[in-house]
Amino acid sequence: MAQPQPAAQIDAPKPEASIEDEIAYLAKRHRVSPAIVREIIRRSGATERVAIEREIAKGKARR
């Protein structure tokens, strides 16, 4: 039987270098500026990759 993970492991904050790497990756993958990715993160408050990619897709659909 699998035991649940402690909350500390699930909600552990990412180090700053990891966040910047994630921003650079998303910017390159979606061909947008890293500043746009940072703005999306700031406005939405989300740090999950899926949520940020969804917001980028919504923005591209408006163009």
C-alpha positions in Angstrom: 0.0 0.0 0.0 1.4 3.4 -1.0 1.8 6.0 1.7 1.0 9.6 1.0 3.8 12.1 0.7 4.3 14.7 3.4 3.0 18.2 2.5 6.5 19.6 2.7 7.5 17.5 -0.3 4.4 18.4 -2.4 4.4 22.2 -1.9 8.1 22.8 -1.8 8.9 26.2 -3.3 11.2 26.1 -6.3 14.6 27.8 -6.1 15.0 31.1 -8.1 17.4 29.5 -10.6 14.8 26.8 -11.4 12.1 29.4 -12.0 14.3 31.3 -14.4 15.2 28.1 -16.2 11.4 27.4 -16.5 10.7 30.9 -17.8 13.5 30.6 -20.4 12.2 27.1 -21.5 8.6 28.3 -21.9 9.6 31.4 -23.8 11.7 29.5 -26.2 9.2 26.7 -26.7 6.3 29.1 -27.4 8.4 31.7 -29.2 7.5 34.5 -26.9 9.6 36.9 -24.8 10.7 35.8 -21.3 9.1 39.1 -20.2 5.8 37.9 -21.5 6.1 34.7 -19.5 7.0 36.6 -16.4 4.0 38.9 -16.9 1.7 35.9 -17.2 3.1 34.4 -14.1 2.7 37.7 -12.2 -0.9 38.2 -13.4 -2.2 34.7 -12.9 -0.1 33.9 -9.8 0.3 30.4 -11.2 3.7 28.7 -11.3 2.7 25.4 -12.8 3.8 24.9 -16.4 0.4 23.7 -17.6 -1.4 26.8 -16.3 1.2 29.1 -17.9 1.1 27.3 -21.2 -2.7 27.6 -21.2 -2.5 31.4 -20.7 0.1 31.7 -23.5 -2.2 29.7 -25.8 -5.2 32.0 -24.9 -3.0 35.0 -25.7 -2.0 33.6 -29.1 -5.6 32.8 -30.0 -6.5 36.5 -29.5 -3.9 37.6 -32.1 
